[in-house]
Amino acid sequence: MDKLTELRELKAEFNDLLYLDEERACDLYNTDTKDEAIALLHEHIDTLIVEIDLATEEEEIRRAKESDDMPWIDPAFRTMADFDRMRV
């Protein structure tokens, strides 16, 4: 299961948890209070969001490297303007 699907399912589970009574929530999540169950799910959701953000950043970096717009420019130069100044 991909992380976005897992996040959607956790969000739905979280929304369902909000409407459960205290006793049922404690039984389902093996906690002493409903607030503990909510905190557990909230932590899991936050962790998943961080993992998705990191994976997205890594994918963007990988794509940028693959589709290098100007592969002929020396990587020592940050911009085309820096490269042009050196040539003059």
C-alpha positions in Angstrom: 0.0 0.0 0.0 1.4 3.4 -0.9 1.8 6.1 1.7 -0.9 8.4 0.3 -3.5 5.6 0.5 -2.4 4.7 4.0 -2.7 8.4 5.0 -6.3 8.6 3.5 -7.3 5.5 5.5 -5.8 6.8 8.7 -7.6 10.1 8.2 -10.9 8.3 7.8 -10.1 6.1 10.8 -9.3 9.3 12.8 -12.6 10.9 11.8 -14.4 7.7 12.9 -12.6 7.7 16.2 -13.8 11.2 17.0 -17.4 10.0 17.0 -16.9 6.9 19.1 -17.8 6.9 22.7 -15.1 6.7 25.3 -15.4 3.0 26.2 -15.5 1.8 22.5 -12.5 4.0 21.6 -10.5 2.6 24.6 -11.4 -1.0 23.6 -10.5 -0.6 20.0 -7.1 1.2 20.6 -6.2 -0.5 23.9 -5.8 2.8 25.7 -7.0 4.2 29.0 -8.7 7.2 27.5 -10.1 8.3 24.1 -7.7 11.2 24.1 -4.8 8.7 24.2 -6.2 6.9 21.2 -6.6 10.2 19.3 -3.0 11.2 20.2 -1.7 7.8 18.9 -3.5 8.2 15.6 -2.5 11.8 15.3 1.2 10.9 15.8 0.9 8.1 13.2 -0.6 10.6 10.7 2.1 13.2 11.4 4.8 10.6 10.9 3.3 9.5 7.6 3.1 13.1 6.4 6.8 13.6 7.2 7.6 10.4 5.3 5.5 11.5 2.3 7.2 15.0 2.3 10.7 13.4 2.4 9.8 11.0 -0.4 8.4 13.8 -2.5 11.6 15.9 -2.0 13.8 13.0 -2.9 11.7 12.4 -6.1 12.0 16.0 -7.1 15.7 15.9 -6.6 16.0 12.7 -8.6 13.9 14.2 -11.4 15.9 17.4 -11.5 19.1 15.4 -11.8 17.7 13.3 -14.6 16.4 16.2 -16.6 19.4 18.5 -16.2 18.4 21.5 -18.3 22.0 22.5 -19.1 24.3 19.5 -18.7 27.1 21.2 -20.6 27.6 23.9 -17.9 30.4 23.2 -15.4 28.8 22.3 -12.1 31.2 24.7 -10.4 29.0 27.6 -11.6 25.6 28.2 -9.9 24.1 30.1 -12.8 24.5 30.7 -16.4 25.5 34.3 -15.6 28.4 33.1 -13.4 29.5 30.9 -16.3 29.3 33.8 -18.8 31.3 36.2 -16.5 34.1 33.6 -16.4 34.3 33.4 -20.2 34.7 37.2 -20.7 
